[in-house]
């Protein structure tokens, strides 16, 4: 496995692979890899001849009061995991290589970036869209794989790839959960044992809403209430609970379609967690 640090090295590696007629896959990550990331690597290897993983804690997607400095990092451990997952190349740049002095260009996916997590974290998706566009420009992947846990991010990146004619297939993979239902996330590392137990309210709430939908409930408010009841019981502070169209993320009053998406964000202590589900899965 090659580890490359500079944008030029990444481009050289992927261009060589392209010239050899190989299909290039990319899995963008911020590191501190868990089973969810590893499932993205497996999915990428199934769809591509060569797989690159980027590990970069992207400063532009963190707000001024957010957790950039304390975001968990473990490059050595991540490289071991990538090796075990048979990744071909890891791209682990310094922030200055992605945003050199004089950098002024940002990418925005208007509308899609504004509500839900974007409404609560202004500028977050501008940072995500910018760094992913940079990674797409450097690696020119045929396919890129992202997790469905960041559902809004996935829809934004799909739109971005189409709108900018980037010729990359954006693939979303299902959320990987702990045996008790907690969606895997690098931020779970912040949770104390009692917080870890309370965090289960997110997945429990989504399951409760799905059960109500299966029993015939279609009203958005009642479905959102099912989530809120679990958050409240576990003293998880709601950031938002929303029922939206799966791709355009528009608010729904009713969940007539099984693929209507129910999304939740909440604070367990200081840690902000997100989760989501199709209402009818
Ligand atoms: O989902 C993430 O880990 C990040 O938002 C991404 C896509 C790697 C961009 O920094």
py3Dmol code that shows the C-alpha trace and the ligand (Angstrom):
import py3Dmol

protein = """\
ATOM      1  CA  UNK A   1       0.000   0.000   0.000  1.00  0.00           C
ATOM      2  CA  UNK A   2       1.338   3.411  -0.935  1.00  0.00           C
ATOM      3  CA  UNK A   3       0.932   6.386   1.354  1.00  0.00           C
ATOM      4  CA  UNK A   4       1.068   9.685  -0.508  1.00  0.00           C
ATOM      5  CA  UNK A   5       1.142  13.096   1.107  1.00  0.00           C
ATOM      6  CA  UNK A   6       0.957  15.565  -1.758  1.00  0.00           C
ATOM      7  CA  UNK A   7      -1.855  16.291  -4.220  1.00  0.00           C
ATOM      8  CA  UNK A   8       0.568  15.819  -7.134  1.00  0.00           C
ATOM      9  CA  UNK A   9       1.488  12.294  -5.976  1.00  0.00           C
ATOM     10  CA  UNK A  10      -2.188  11.324  -5.740  1.00  0.00           C
ATOM     11  CA  UNK A  11      -2.872  12.590  -9.259  1.00  0.00           C
ATOM     12  CA  UNK A  12       0.189  10.833 -10.629  1.00  0.00           C
ATOM     13  CA  UNK A  13      -0.889   7.531  -9.059  1.00  0.00           C
ATOM     14  CA  UNK A  14      -4.488   7.684 -10.278  1.00  0.00           C
ATOM     15  CA  UNK A  15      -3.496   8.931 -13.755  1.00  0.00           C
ATOM     16  CA  UNK A  16      -1.132   5.972 -14.111  1.00  0.00           C
ATOM     17  CA  UNK A  17      -3.954   3.617 -13.129  1.00  0.00           C
ATOM     18  CA  UNK A  18      -6.310   5.311 -15.617  1.00  0.00           C
ATOM     19  CA  UNK A  19      -3.742   5.046 -18.406  1.00  0.00           C
ATOM     20  CA  UNK A  20      -3.496   1.318 -17.664  1.00  0.00           C
ATOM     21  CA  UNK A  21      -7.239   1.110 -18.262  1.00  0.00           C
ATOM     22  CA  UNK A  22      -8.062   0.560 -14.606  1.00  0.00           C
ATOM     23  CA  UNK A  23     -11.194   1.762 -12.894  1.00  0.00           C
ATOM     24  CA  UNK A  24     -10.259   4.085 -10.038  1.00  0.00           C
ATOM     25  CA  UNK A  25     -12.244   4.127  -6.782  1.00  0.00           C
ATOM     26  CA  UNK A  26     -12.018   6.702  -3.993  1.00  0.00           C
ATOM     27  CA  UNK A  27     -13.215   6.573  -0.385  1.00  0.00           C
ATOM     28  CA  UNK A  28     -12.928  10.038   1.193  1.00  0.00           C
ATOM     29  CA  UNK A  29     -12.673   9.929   5.005  1.00  0.00           C
ATOM     30  CA  UNK A  30     -11.571  12.037   7.937  1.00  0.00           C
ATOM     31  CA  UNK A  31      -9.812   9.056   9.493  1.00  0.00           C
ATOM     32  CA  UNK A  32     -10.262   7.409  12.903  1.00  0.00           C
ATOM     33  CA  UNK A  33     -11.571   4.558  10.829  1.00  0.00           C
ATOM     34  CA  UNK A  34     -14.223   2.152  12.075  1.00  0.00           C
ATOM     35  CA  UNK A  35     -16.209  -0.738  10.648  1.00  0.00           C
ATOM     36  CA  UNK A  36     -18.444   1.689   8.744  1.00  0.00           C
ATOM     37  CA  UNK A  37     -15.464   3.058   6.817  1.00  0.00           C
ATOM     38  CA  UNK A  38     -14.169  -0.448   6.187  1.00  0.00           C
ATOM     39  CA  UNK A  39     -17.511  -1.380   4.602  1.00  0.00           C
ATOM     40  CA  UNK A  40     -17.037   1.578   2.214  1.00  0.00           C
ATOM     41  CA  UNK A  41     -13.611   0.246   1.251  1.00  0.00           C
ATOM     42  CA  UNK A  42     -15.042  -3.214   0.579  1.00  0.00           C
ATOM     43  CA  UNK A  43     -17.796  -1.661  -1.559  1.00  0.00           C
ATOM     44  CA  UNK A  44     -15.233   0.417  -3.429  1.00  0.00           C
ATOM     45  CA  UNK A  45     -12.987  -2.569  -4.141  1.00  0.00           C
ATOM     46  CA  UNK A  46     -16.010  -4.392  -5.566  1.00  0.00           C
ATOM     47  CA  UNK A  47     -16.644  -1.519  -7.983  1.00  0.00           C
ATOM     48  CA  UNK A  48     -13.115  -0.483  -8.928  1.00  0.00           C
ATOM     49  CA  UNK A  49      -9.787  -2.035  -9.935  1.00  0.00           C
ATOM     50  CA  UNK A  50      -7.778   0.206  -7.623  1.00  0.00           C
ATOM     51  CA  UNK A  51      -8.924   1.921  -4.433  1.00  0.00           C
ATOM     52  CA  UNK A  52      -7.595   5.084  -2.860  1.00  0.00           C
ATOM     53  CA  UNK A  53      -8.653   6.228   0.609  1.00  0.00           C
ATOM     54  CA  UNK A  54      -8.158   9.826   1.662  1.00  0.00           C
ATOM     55  CA  UNK A  55      -7.607  10.617   5.320  1.00  0.00           C
ATOM     56  CA  UNK A  56      -7.953  14.325   5.943  1.00  0.00           C
ATOM     57  CA  UNK A  57      -9.635  16.178   8.796  1.00  0.00           C
ATOM     58  CA  UNK A  58     -10.928  18.981   6.624  1.00  0.00           C
ATOM     59  CA  UNK A  59     -10.767  22.281   8.542  1.00  0.00           C
ATOM     60  CA  UNK A  60     -13.230  24.143   6.303  1.00  0.00           C
ATOM     61  CA  UNK A  61     -16.156  21.946   7.313  1.00  0.00           C
ATOM     62  CA  UNK A  62     -15.808  22.779  11.011  1.00  0.00           C
ATOM     63  CA  UNK A  63     -17.424  25.898  12.442  1.00  0.00           C
ATOM     64  CA  UNK A  64     -15.450  28.218  14.750  1.00  0.00           C
ATOM     65  CA  UNK A  65     -17.009  26.656  17.866  1.00  0.00           C
ATOM     66  CA  UNK A  66     -16.796  23.065  16.649  1.00  0.00           C
ATOM     67  CA  UNK A  67     -14.468  20.198  17.486  1.00  0.00           C
ATOM     68  CA  UNK A  68     -11.702  20.468  14.835  1.00  0.00           C
ATOM     69  CA  UNK A  69      -8.837  20.451  17.370  1.00  0.00           C
ATOM     70  CA  UNK A  70     -10.234  17.564  19.399  1.00  0.00           C
ATOM     71  CA  UNK A  71     -11.519  15.534  16.421  1.00  0.00           C
ATOM     72  CA  UNK A  72     -10.091  12.037  17.017  1.00  0.00           C
ATOM     73  CA  UNK A  73      -7.021  11.139  14.967  1.00  0.00           C
ATOM     74  CA  UNK A  74      -4.980   7.941  14.685  1.00  0.00           C
ATOM     75  CA  UNK A  75      -3.068   7.915  11.407  1.00  0.00           C
ATOM     76  CA  UNK A  76      -0.903   4.886  12.260  1.00  0.00           C
ATOM     77  CA  UNK A  77      -3.930   2.823  13.298  1.00  0.00           C
ATOM     78  CA  UNK A  78      -5.817   3.988  10.199  1.00  0.00           C
ATOM     79  CA  UNK A  79      -2.972   2.929   7.907  1.00  0.00           C
ATOM     80  CA  UNK A  80      -2.974  -0.537   9.496  1.00  0.00           C
ATOM     81  CA  UNK A  81      -6.725  -0.825   8.888  1.00  0.00           C
ATOM     82  CA  UNK A  82      -6.352   0.314   5.291  1.00  0.00           C
ATOM     83  CA  UNK A  83      -3.585  -2.223   4.731  1.00  0.00           C
ATOM     84  CA  UNK A  84      -5.783  -4.981   6.152  1.00  0.00           C
ATOM     85  CA  UNK A  85      -8.639  -3.808   3.891  1.00  0.00           C
ATOM     86  CA  UNK A  86      -6.303  -4.142   0.871  1.00  0.00           C
ATOM     87  CA  UNK A  87      -6.485  -0.482  -0.037  1.00  0.00           C
ATOM     88  CA  UNK A  88      -3.975   0.413  -2.779  1.00  0.00           C
ATOM     89  CA  UNK A  89      -3.179   3.995  -1.825  1.00  0.00           C
ATOM     90  CA  UNK A  90      -3.829   6.269   1.117  1.00  0.00           C
ATOM     91  CA  UNK A  91      -3.769  10.008   0.544  1.00  0.00           C
ATOM     92  CA  UNK A  92      -3.058  11.816   3.823  1.00  0.00           C
ATOM     93  CA  UNK A  93      -2.275  15.455   3.048  1.00  0.00           C
ATOM     94  CA  UNK A  94      -1.435  18.312   5.384  1.00  0.00           C
ATOM     95  CA  UNK A  95      -4.053  21.076   5.561  1.00  0.00           C
ATOM     96  CA  UNK A  96      -1.624  23.450   3.857  1.00  0.00           C
ATOM     97  CA  UNK A  97      -1.407  21.165   0.832  1.00  0.00           C
ATOM     98  CA  UNK A  98      -5.179  21.271   0.294  1.00  0.00           C
ATOM     99  CA  UNK A  99      -5.561  24.938   1.229  1.00  0.00           C
ATOM    100  CA  UNK A 100      -2.283  26.663   0.337  1.00  0.00           C
ATOM    101  CA  UNK A 101      -1.882  30.376   1.010  1.00  0.00           C
ATOM    102  CA  UNK A 102      -4.096  32.322  -1.363  1.00  0.00           C
ATOM    103  CA  UNK A 103      -6.816  29.661  -1.605  1.00  0.00           C
ATOM    104  CA  UNK A 104     -10.109  31.438  -2.317  1.00  0.00           C
ATOM    105  CA  UNK A 105     -12.365  28.982  -4.132  1.00  0.00           C
ATOM    106  CA  UNK A 106     -15.327  27.281  -2.469  1.00  0.00           C
ATOM    107  CA  UNK A 107     -18.093  25.067  -3.797  1.00  0.00           C
ATOM    108  CA  UNK A 108     -21.716  25.456  -2.710  1.00  0.00           C
ATOM    109  CA  UNK A 109     -24.667  23.219  -3.510  1.00  0.00           C
ATOM    110  CA  UNK A 110     -27.383  25.777  -2.973  1.00  0.00           C
ATOM    111  CA  UNK A 111     -30.645  24.760  -1.358  1.00  0.00           C
ATOM    112  CA  UNK A 112     -29.562  21.244  -0.450  1.00  0.00           C
ATOM    113  CA  UNK A 113     -26.844  22.610   1.840  1.00  0.00           C
ATOM    114  CA  UNK A 114     -29.078  24.983   3.780  1.00  0.00           C
ATOM    115  CA  UNK A 115     -31.457  22.934   5.965  1.00  0.00           C
ATOM    116  CA  UNK A 116     -31.048  20.060   8.442  1.00  0.00           C
ATOM    117  CA  UNK A 117     -27.350  19.779   9.442  1.00  0.00           C
ATOM    118  CA  UNK A 118     -26.512  22.704   7.159  1.00  0.00           C
ATOM    119  CA  UNK A 119     -28.946  24.941   9.022  1.00  0.00           C
ATOM    120  CA  UNK A 120     -27.390  23.988  12.355  1.00  0.00           C
ATOM    121  CA  UNK A 121     -23.784  24.069  11.115  1.00  0.00           C
ATOM    122  CA  UNK A 122     -23.526  27.080   8.781  1.00  0.00           C
ATOM    123  CA  UNK A 123     -20.746  26.643   6.240  1.00  0.00           C
ATOM    124  CA  UNK A 124     -20.355  22.929   6.980  1.00  0.00           C
ATOM    125  CA  UNK A 125     -21.464  21.650   3.584  1.00  0.00           C
ATOM    126  CA  UNK A 126     -19.578  24.395   1.772  1.00  0.00           C
ATOM    127  CA  UNK A 127     -16.453  22.915   3.345  1.00  0.00           C
ATOM    128  CA  UNK A 128     -17.483  19.351   2.533  1.00  0.00           C
ATOM    129  CA  UNK A 129     -18.387  20.181  -1.083  1.00  0.00           C
ATOM    130  CA  UNK A 130     -15.133  22.084  -1.529  1.00  0.00           C
ATOM    131  CA  UNK A 131     -12.826  19.375  -0.237  1.00  0.00           C
ATOM    132  CA  UNK A 132     -14.663  16.589  -2.058  1.00  0.00           C
ATOM    133  CA  UNK A 133     -14.473  18.581  -5.299  1.00  0.00           C
ATOM    134  CA  UNK A 134     -10.741  18.970  -4.703  1.00  0.00           C
ATOM    135  CA  UNK A 135     -10.385  15.230  -4.089  1.00  0.00           C
ATOM    136  CA  UNK A 136     -12.410  14.444  -7.218  1.00  0.00           C
ATOM    137  CA  UNK A 137     -10.233  16.846  -9.240  1.00  0.00           C
ATOM    138  CA  UNK A 138      -7.030  15.275  -7.915  1.00  0.00           C
ATOM    139  CA  UNK A 139      -7.989  11.603  -8.147  1.00  0.00           C
ATOM    140  CA  UNK A 140     -10.491  11.769 -11.031  1.00  0.00           C
ATOM    141  CA  UNK A 141     -12.154   8.612  -9.668  1.00  0.00           C
ATOM    142  CA  UNK A 142     -14.656   6.614 -11.702  1.00  0.00           C
ATOM    143  CA  UNK A 143     -16.490   5.798  -8.476  1.00  0.00           C
ATOM    144  CA  UNK A 144     -16.547   7.319  -4.994  1.00  0.00           C
ATOM    145  CA  UNK A 145     -18.158   5.689  -1.979  1.00  0.00           C
ATOM    146  CA  UNK A 146     -19.757   7.464   1.009  1.00  0.00           C
ATOM    147  CA  UNK A 147     -21.822   6.317   3.992  1.00  0.00           C
ATOM    148  CA  UNK A 148     -25.542   6.877   4.262  1.00  0.00           C
ATOM    149  CA  UNK A 149     -25.196   8.014   7.872  1.00  0.00           C
ATOM    150  CA  UNK A 150     -24.476  11.494   6.529  1.00  0.00           C
ATOM    151  CA  UNK A 151     -27.582  11.324   4.359  1.00  0.00           C
ATOM    152  CA  UNK A 152     -27.694  15.032   3.542  1.00  0.00           C
ATOM    153  CA  UNK A 153     -23.997  14.992   2.640  1.00  0.00           C
ATOM    154  CA  UNK A 154     -24.588  12.069   0.279  1.00  0.00           C
ATOM    155  CA  UNK A 155     -27.402  13.891  -1.562  1.00  0.00           C
ATOM    156  CA  UNK A 156     -25.253  17.032  -1.816  1.00  0.00           C
ATOM    157  CA  UNK A 157     -22.306  15.114  -3.245  1.00  0.00           C
ATOM    158  CA  UNK A 158     -24.511  13.288  -5.753  1.00  0.00           C
ATOM    159  CA  UNK A 159     -25.870  16.638  -6.941  1.00  0.00           C
ATOM    160  CA  UNK A 160     -22.395  18.162  -7.059  1.00  0.00           C
ATOM    161  CA  UNK A 161     -21.025  15.317  -9.216  1.00  0.00           C
ATOM    162  CA  UNK A 162     -23.890  15.696 -11.696  1.00  0.00           C
ATOM    163  CA  UNK A 163     -23.948  19.505 -11.763  1.00  0.00           C
ATOM    164  CA  UNK A 164     -20.202  19.847 -12.292  1.00  0.00           C
ATOM    165  CA  UNK A 165     -20.104  17.033 -14.892  1.00  0.00           C
ATOM    166  CA  UNK A 166     -17.415  15.279 -12.910  1.00  0.00           C
ATOM    167  CA  UNK A 167     -18.051  11.872 -14.421  1.00  0.00           C
ATOM    168  CA  UNK A 168     -17.820  10.137 -11.058  1.00  0.00           C
ATOM    169  CA  UNK A 169     -20.421   7.676  -9.832  1.00  0.00           C
ATOM    170  CA  UNK A 170     -21.302   8.555  -6.239  1.00  0.00           C
ATOM    171  CA  UNK A 171     -22.304   5.410  -4.342  1.00  0.00           C
ATOM    172  CA  UNK A 172     -23.979   5.424  -0.913  1.00  0.00           C
ATOM    173  CA  UNK A 173     -23.624   2.476   1.442  1.00  0.00           C
ATOM    174  CA  UNK A 174     -25.936   1.547   4.329  1.00  0.00           C
ATOM    175  CA  UNK A 175     -25.202   2.661   7.875  1.00  0.00           C
ATOM    176  CA  UNK A 176     -23.170   0.155   9.852  1.00  0.00           C
ATOM    177  CA  UNK A 177     -24.477  -0.223  13.399  1.00  0.00           C
ATOM    178  CA  UNK A 178     -23.150  -1.619  16.644  1.00  0.00           C
ATOM    179  CA  UNK A 179     -25.040  -4.763  17.754  1.00  0.00           C
ATOM    180  CA  UNK A 180     -27.288  -2.602  19.977  1.00  0.00           C
ATOM    181  CA  UNK A 181     -28.234  -0.285  17.099  1.00  0.00           C
ATOM    182  CA  UNK A 182     -25.904   2.700  17.597  1.00  0.00           C
ATOM    183  CA  UNK A 183     -24.794   4.029  14.216  1.00  0.00           C
ATOM    184  CA  UNK A 184     -21.014   3.801  13.958  1.00  0.00           C
ATOM    185  CA  UNK A 185     -19.310   7.181  14.022  1.00  0.00           C
ATOM    186  CA  UNK A 186     -15.844   8.466  14.847  1.00  0.00           C
ATOM    187  CA  UNK A 187     -17.579  10.841  17.279  1.00  0.00           C
ATOM    188  CA  UNK A 188     -18.824   7.896  19.375  1.00  0.00           C
ATOM    189  CA  UNK A 189     -15.296   7.953  20.821  1.00  0.00           C
ATOM    190  CA  UNK A 190     -16.307  11.091  22.771  1.00  0.00           C
ATOM    191  CA  UNK A 191     -19.099   9.302  24.658  1.00  0.00           C
ATOM    192  CA  UNK A 192     -18.696   8.218  28.286  1.00  0.00           C
ATOM    193  CA  UNK A 193     -20.275   4.799  29.069  1.00  0.00           C
ATOM    194  CA  UNK A 194     -23.513   6.376  30.401  1.00  0.00           C
ATOM    195  CA  UNK A 195     -23.668   8.712  27.382  1.00  0.00           C
ATOM    196  CA  UNK A 196     -23.108   5.747  25.082  1.00  0.00           C
ATOM    197  CA  UNK A 197     -26.255   4.153  26.589  1.00  0.00           C
ATOM    198  CA  UNK A 198     -28.255   7.387  26.192  1.00  0.00           C
ATOM    199  CA  UNK A 199     -27.101   7.708  22.576  1.00  0.00           C
ATOM    200  CA  UNK A 200     -29.143   4.621  21.723  1.00  0.00           C
ATOM    201  CA  UNK A 201     -32.197   6.906  21.862  1.00  0.00           C
ATOM    202  CA  UNK A 202     -31.485   8.039  18.293  1.00  0.00           C
ATOM    203  CA  UNK A 203     -31.694   4.590  16.694  1.00  0.00           C
ATOM    204  CA  UNK A 204     -34.476   3.562  19.099  1.00  0.00           C
ATOM    205  CA  UNK A 205     -36.453   6.640  18.122  1.00  0.00           C
ATOM    206  CA  UNK A 206     -36.091   5.885  14.422  1.00  0.00           C
ATOM    207  CA  UNK A 207     -37.135   2.272  15.040  1.00  0.00           C
ATOM    208  CA  UNK A 208     -40.192   3.466  16.995  1.00  0.00           C
ATOM    209  CA  UNK A 209     -41.188   5.753  14.105  1.00  0.00           C
ATOM    210  CA  UNK A 210     -40.732   2.924  11.609  1.00  0.00           C
ATOM    211  CA  UNK A 211     -42.960   0.713  13.771  1.00  0.00           C
ATOM    212  CA  UNK A 212     -45.656   3.422  13.802  1.00  0.00           C
ATOM    213  CA  UNK A 213     -45.402   3.731  10.014  1.00  0.00           C
ATOM    214  CA  UNK A 214     -45.677  -0.070   9.658  1.00  0.00           C
ATOM    215  CA  UNK A 215     -48.810   0.094  11.829  1.00  0.00           C
ATOM    216  CA  UNK A 216     -50.359   2.597   9.395  1.00  0.00           C
ATOM    217  CA  UNK A 217     -49.333   6.041  10.731  1.00  0.00           C
ATOM    218  CA  UNK A 218     -48.493   8.446   7.898  1.00  0.00           C
ATOM    219  CA  UNK A 219     -48.532  11.868   9.592  1.00  0.00           C
ATOM    220  CA  UNK A 220     -45.112  13.503   9.800  1.00  0.00           C
ATOM    221  CA  UNK A 221     -45.792  15.071  13.184  1.00  0.00           C
ATOM    222  CA  UNK A 222     -46.740  11.748  14.790  1.00  0.00           C
ATOM    223  CA  UNK A 223     -43.694  10.047  13.295  1.00  0.00           C
ATOM    224  CA  UNK A 224     -41.393  12.822  14.487  1.00  0.00           C
ATOM    225  CA  UNK A 225     -43.022  12.612  17.940  1.00  0.00           C
ATOM    226  CA  UNK A 226     -42.114   8.918  18.121  1.00  0.00           C
ATOM    227  CA  UNK A 227     -38.454   9.910  17.762  1.00  0.00           C
ATOM    228  CA  UNK A 228     -38.762  12.821  20.194  1.00  0.00           C
ATOM    229  CA  UNK A 229     -40.267  10.595  22.879  1.00  0.00           C
ATOM    230  CA  UNK A 230     -37.134   8.420  22.871  1.00  0.00           C
ATOM    231  CA  UNK A 231     -34.798  11.434  22.834  1.00  0.00           C
ATOM    232  CA  UNK A 232     -36.675  12.986  25.740  1.00  0.00           C
ATOM    233  CA  UNK A 233     -36.647   9.784  27.799  1.00  0.00           C
ATOM    234  CA  UNK A 234     -32.852   9.547  27.432  1.00  0.00           C
ATOM    235  CA  UNK A 235     -32.256  13.280  27.981  1.00  0.00           C
ATOM    236  CA  UNK A 236     -30.804  13.666  24.517  1.00  0.00           C
ATOM    237  CA  UNK A 237     -31.183  17.292  23.412  1.00  0.00           C
ATOM    238  CA  UNK A 238     -32.877  17.421  20.032  1.00  0.00           C
ATOM    239  CA  UNK A 239     -31.096  19.357  17.317  1.00  0.00           C
ATOM    240  CA  UNK A 240     -33.674  18.412  14.713  1.00  0.00           C
ATOM    241  CA  UNK A 241     -36.032  15.642  13.715  1.00  0.00           C
ATOM    242  CA  UNK A 242     -37.194  15.856  10.093  1.00  0.00           C
ATOM    243  CA  UNK A 243     -39.152  13.845   7.560  1.00  0.00           C
ATOM    244  CA  UNK A 244     -38.031  14.701   4.034  1.00  0.00           C
ATOM    245  CA  UNK A 245     -37.975  13.524   0.431  1.00  0.00           C
ATOM    246  CA  UNK A 246     -34.973  11.225   0.053  1.00  0.00           C
ATOM    247  CA  UNK A 247     -33.074  13.106  -2.659  1.00  0.00           C
ATOM    248  CA  UNK A 248     -34.224  16.734  -2.661  1.00  0.00           C
ATOM    249  CA  UNK A 249     -34.612  16.861   1.143  1.00  0.00           C
ATOM    250  CA  UNK A 250     -37.903  18.759   1.067  1.00  0.00           C
ATOM    251  CA  UNK A 251     -40.067  18.698   4.197  1.00  0.00           C
ATOM    252  CA  UNK A 252     -42.953  16.237   4.073  1.00  0.00           C
ATOM    253  CA  UNK A 253     -46.262  16.514   5.909  1.00  0.00           C
ATOM    254  CA  UNK A 254     -47.034  12.872   5.260  1.00  0.00           C
ATOM    255  CA  UNK A 255     -44.950   9.748   4.710  1.00  0.00           C
ATOM    256  CA  UNK A 256     -46.891   8.151   1.881  1.00  0.00           C
ATOM    257  CA  UNK A 257     -43.697   6.794   0.306  1.00  0.00           C
ATOM    258  CA  UNK A 258     -41.704   4.069   2.019  1.00  0.00           C
ATOM    259  CA  UNK A 259     -38.497   5.822   0.974  1.00  0.00           C
ATOM    260  CA  UNK A 260     -39.372   9.069   2.787  1.00  0.00           C
ATOM    261  CA  UNK A 261     -36.328   9.784   4.926  1.00  0.00           C
ATOM    262  CA  UNK A 262     -36.495  10.393   8.655  1.00  0.00           C
ATOM    263  CA  UNK A 263     -33.433  12.164  10.012  1.00  0.00           C
ATOM    264  CA  UNK A 264     -32.438  12.966  13.570  1.00  0.00           C
ATOM    265  CA  UNK A 265     -29.642  14.976  15.142  1.00  0.00           C
ATOM    266  CA  UNK A 266     -29.181  15.329  18.882  1.00  0.00           C
ATOM    267  CA  UNK A 267     -26.694  16.212  21.580  1.00  0.00           C
ATOM    268  CA  UNK A 268     -25.667  13.603  24.107  1.00  0.00           C
ATOM    269  CA  UNK A 269     -23.842  15.840  26.546  1.00  0.00           C
ATOM    270  CA  UNK A 270     -21.565  17.880  24.298  1.00  0.00           C
ATOM    271  CA  UNK A 271     -21.433  15.293  21.513  1.00  0.00           C
ATOM    272  CA  UNK A 272     -23.630  15.848  18.485  1.00  0.00           C
ATOM    273  CA  UNK A 273     -24.783  12.637  16.835  1.00  0.00           C
ATOM    274  CA  UNK A 274     -26.864  12.004  13.721  1.00  0.00           C
ATOM    275  CA  UNK A 275     -28.808   9.057  12.377  1.00  0.00           C
ATOM    276  CA  UNK A 276     -31.451   8.416   9.710  1.00  0.00           C
ATOM    277  CA  UNK A 277     -33.639   5.778   8.134  1.00  0.00           C
ATOM    278  CA  UNK A 278     -36.058   5.206   5.296  1.00  0.00           C
ATOM    279  CA  UNK A 279     -39.409   5.261   7.050  1.00  0.00           C
ATOM    280  CA  UNK A 280     -40.577   2.067   5.398  1.00  0.00           C
ATOM    281  CA  UNK A 281     -37.538  -0.169   5.520  1.00  0.00           C
TER     282      UNK A 281
END
"""
ligand_1 = """\
10
LIG
O -17.977 12.184 5.744
C -16.823 12.580 5.982
O -16.022 11.927 6.669
C -16.382 13.923 5.445
O -17.412 14.849 5.484
C -15.751 13.849 4.043
C -16.759 13.387 3.010
C -14.571 12.895 4.062
C -15.249 15.230 3.626
O -14.296 15.711 4.496
"""
view = py3Dmol.view(width=600, height=400)
view.addModel(protein, "pdb")
view.setStyle({"model": 0}, {"cartoon": {"style": "trace"}})
view.addModel(ligand_1, "xyz")
view.setStyle({"model": 1}, {"stick": {}})
view.zoomTo()
view.show()
